[in-house]
Amino acid sequence: MKREPELLQTLVDAIAEFGSIKNACGVCGVSNGAFFNWCKQSALDGGEEFMVSIGEEPMLFHEAVKMAQRQVSFEILENFRLRLLRGTDEVARFQGKTVFRRDPALDHLSDRDLEDLGITTRYLRDTAGEFIPEVIHHEPSVQGVLAFLAAEFPRQWGAKSTVEINQRSTGVQVVKHQYAQPKPLAVPVHEVTPVAAIEAPIVDVEPDDLSDILGEEPVTESAESLAVAESVKAPPVAEPVAAPPVTGPAVPVKPLTDLTRDLLDRLARRPGADRAAPVMTQPVFRPEADDLDPRRTGAGSGPPPGAIKVV
């Protein structure tokens, strides 16, 4: 379509009436691309061919489009104000069908009475002869009213938030420099002279004498027994190491207690050397009545010496 001042004026009026650029272009038969191209040319060139009027004020086409959009926004705001003031009315419907208002003056008459009186309907009609629909009134939303009041009067109705900041300052800034920590001084080490191992007597337990049964066996010492005997000997005592000179007062050495000496002696021995040998004791024999029975002990007054009762 050819661009003409009359067409541009029609577009501006359609935007103010229908509320959107798309609807205005559809009514005037103009594509959206052509509309925005004309707005661009009006902003760049601004010739007389783009002059239109909105109300009684002449202005360029692109400025008139912005003014028409502002009018639409103003109308929306005014409708919202009216809705918050008076509420809204909704047409009553039942099962998708509109419910029309009945005439209360005809409710006491039956259908027969209406036919006799020549009344064809019970519903009310307007001046144009159309039925009047039943309307349900809704009061304005409380949330909407509060939001509108908060936007218009933020001091009285706006959201109030309090931020408290408690900060104490002496006005003096302390700058601290951390130096490297000094190395710790070497602590003198006191060496204690080791105590010589105490030789403890080794008790050899002789086995029972079975020479009367097995016969006497010549005693011979083998090379293995000699090696074991050499290894069993007490370890050589280490020479005492002289302690390095210590600066300062000498520390007296405490004498060893009996418990310390016993522990050192146990450590110096070979494993198993500190086990006590079993001691053979004579059995305690208490004769009983049956031990003196001649039928068990035989002739005599009692069991022979050294006899053991087996139960």
LINQUI-V188799 format. One record per residue. N is the residue number from 1. RES is the residue in one letter. PSI is psi in degrees with one decimal (none if undefined). D_FIRST is the distance of its C-alpha to the first C-alpha in whole Angstrom. Layout:
N;RES;PSI;D_FIRST
N;RES;PSI;D_FIRST
This chain:
1;M;139.9;0
2;K;137.0;4
3;R;124.5;6
4;E;154.4;9
5;P;-33.7;12
6;E;-38.3;12
7;L;-40.5;9
8;L;-37.8;11
9;Q;-39.0;14
10;T;-39.1;13
11;L;-42.7;13
12;V;-43.1;16
13;D;-36.7;18
14;A;-35.6;17
15;I;-43.5;18
16;A;-26.0;21
17;E;-46.4;22
18;F;-11.6;21
19;G;-5.8;22
20;S;155.1;20
21;I;-36.2;17
22;K;-45.1;16
23;N;-37.3;17
24;A;-41.2;15
25;C;-36.8;12
26;G;-38.3;13
27;V;-39.2;13
28;C;-6.8;10
29;G;35.1;8
30;V;138.2;7
31;S;157.3;9
32;N;-36.8;12
33;G;-41.3;12
34;A;-37.3;9
35;F;-48.4;11
36;F;-28.6;14
37;N;-39.7;13
38;W;-36.4;12
39;C;-37.4;15
40;K;-43.4;17
41;Q;-35.1;16
42;S;-36.9;17
43;A;-31.4;20
44;L;-50.0;21
45;D;-57.0;20
46;G;41.5;20
47;G;-178.1;19
48;E;-25.2;19
49;E;-11.3;15
50;F;9.5;15
51;M;127.8;18
52;V;174.1;18
53;S;140.6;21
54;I;115.9;22
55;G;-118.8;25
56;E;12.6;27
57;E;120.4;26
58;P;143.5;23
59;M;169.6;22
60;L;162.2;20
61;F;-46.4;17
62;H;-32.0;18
63;E;-35.5;22
64;A;-34.4;20
65;V;-42.5;19
66;K;-39.1;23
67;M;-37.7;24
68;A;-38.4;22
69;Q;-35.5;23
70;R;-35.9;27
71;Q;-39.1;27
72;V;-43.9;26
73;S;-39.0;29
74;F;-39.8;31
75;E;-38.4;31
76;I;-44.1;32
77;L;-40.6;35
78;E;-38.5;36
79;N;-36.2;36
80;F;-40.1;38
81;R;-44.5;40
82;L;-35.8;40
83;R;-40.3;41
84;L;-21.9;44
85;L;-45.8;45
86;R;-11.2;45
87;G;-166.8;45
88;T;154.0;43
89;D;132.9;43
90;E;135.3;42
91;V;128.1;42
92;A;137.2;46
93;R;145.3;45
94;F;116.1;48
95;Q;39.1;47
96;G;-4.0;43
97;K;143.8;44
98;T;136.0;43
99;V;125.5;47
100;F;157.6;47
101;R;130.2;49
102;R;153.5;53
103;D;113.2;55
104;P;-19.4;58
105;A;-15.8;60
106;L;8.2;60
107;D;-27.2;61
108;H;-5.3;64
109;L;143.3;64
110;S;173.7;64
111;D;-33.9;62
112;R;-40.5;64
113;D;-37.3;65
114;L;-37.2;61
115;E;-39.8;61
116;D;-33.0;64
117;L;-7.8;62
118;G;24.2;59
119;I;125.1;57
120;T;-18.0;54
121;T;157.1;53
122;R;-4.3;54
123;Y;153.7;51
124;L;150.8;49
125;R;152.6;46
126;D;-173.1;44
127;T;-24.9;44
128;A;0.8;41
129;G;9.0;43
130;E;148.4;42
131;F;143.8;44
132;I;120.4;44
133;P;153.3;44
134;E;135.7;47
135;V;136.0;46
136;I;124.8;47
137;H;136.4;47
138;H;129.1;47
139;E;154.7;49
140;P;150.8;47
141;S;136.6;47
142;V;-39.5;50
143;Q;-38.5;48
144;G;-39.8;45
145;V;-43.3;47
146;L;-38.6;49
147;A;-39.1;46
148;F;-41.7;44
149;L;-36.3;48
150;A;-33.2;48
151;A;-37.9;45
152;E;-37.7;45
153;F;78.2;49
154;P;-28.3;50
155;R;-41.0;53
156;Q;-40.2;54
157;W;-3.6;52
158;G;163.0;51
159;A;127.0;53
160;K;127.4;56
161;S;135.8;57
162;T;129.2;61
163;V;118.1;61
164;E;127.0;65
165;I;113.7;66
166;N;113.6;70
167;Q;128.6;71
168;R;134.2;74
169;S;134.9;75
170;T;-9.6;78
171;G;2.2;76
172;V;127.3;78
173;Q;122.7;77
174;V;124.5;79
175;V;120.8;79
176;K;129.8;81
177;H;126.2;82
178;Q;110.9;84
179;Y;165.2;86
180;A;139.3;87
181;Q;135.8;90
182;P;151.1;93
183;K;141.9;95
184;P;144.2;98
185;L;149.6;101
186;A;130.9;103
187;V;127.0;105
188;P;140.4;109
189;V;124.7;110
190;H;120.2;113
191;E;134.4;115
192;V;131.6;117
193;T;125.8;120
194;P;144.6;120
195;V;135.5;123
196;A;142.2;125
197;A;138.8;125
198;I;123.0;128
199;E;127.4;130
200;A;144.4;130
201;P;137.7;133
202;I;122.6;132
203;V;117.4;134
204;D;129.2;135
205;V;121.4;135
206;E;132.8;138
207;P;171.6;137
208;D;143.8;140
209;D;108.5;143
210;L;24.5;143
211;S;-27.6;145
212;D;-18.0;148
213;I;-50.1;145
214;L;-13.9;143
215;G;162.9;146
216;E;140.8;146
217;E;127.4;143
218;P;139.4;144
219;V;119.1;142
220;T;141.6;140
221;E;120.9;137
222;S;172.2;134
223;A;-33.0;132
224;E;-42.7;129
225;S;-37.0;131
226;L;-38.4;132
227;A;-38.8;128
228;V;-39.1;127
229;A;-38.2;130
230;E;-38.5;129
231;S;-24.2;125
232;V;-19.9;127
233;K;153.5;128
234;A;141.0;127
235;P;150.8;124
236;P;144.7;125
237;V;126.9;125
238;A;145.5;123
239;E;137.0;124
240;P;134.6;123
241;V;128.0;120
242;A;132.3;121
243;A;143.0;118
244;P;153.9;116
245;P;133.5;117
246;V;127.0;116
247;T;127.9;115
248;G;-178.5;116
249;P;140.6;119
250;A;144.4;120
251;V;120.8;118
252;P;141.0;121
253;V;128.4;121
254;K;143.2;122
255;P;149.0;125
256;L;139.8;123
257;T;171.3;124
258;D;-36.7;126
259;L;-40.6;122
260;T;-41.2;121
261;R;-40.5;124
262;D;-40.4;123
263;L;-42.4;120
264;L;-36.5;120
265;D;-38.6;123
266;R;-36.6;121
267;L;-30.7;118
268;A;-19.7;121
269;R;163.4;122
270;R;160.2;121
271;P;130.9;119
272;G;-4.1;121
273;A;-18.6;124
274;D;9.8;124
275;R;135.3;125
276;A;138.7;128
277;A;144.8;130
278;P;140.4;131
279;V;125.6;135
280;M;121.5;137
281;T;153.7;139
282;Q;134.3;142
283;P;144.1;141
284;V;117.7;142
285;F;122.0;144
286;R;110.6;145
287;P;140.7;147
288;E;-178.4;147
289;A;-37.7;149
290;D;-17.2;148
291;D;-21.7;149
292;L;3.9;152
293;D;126.0;153
294;P;-24.4;155
295;R;-21.2;153
296;R;-37.4;151
297;T;-15.7;152
298;G;-164.8;155
299;A;138.8;159
300;G;175.2;159
301;S;-8.6;158
302;G;-177.4;154
303;P;151.9;152
304;P;157.4;153
305;P;141.0;151
306;G;0.8;148
307;A;149.3;147
308;I;132.7;143
309;K;128.6;143
310;V;122.2;140
311;V;none;138
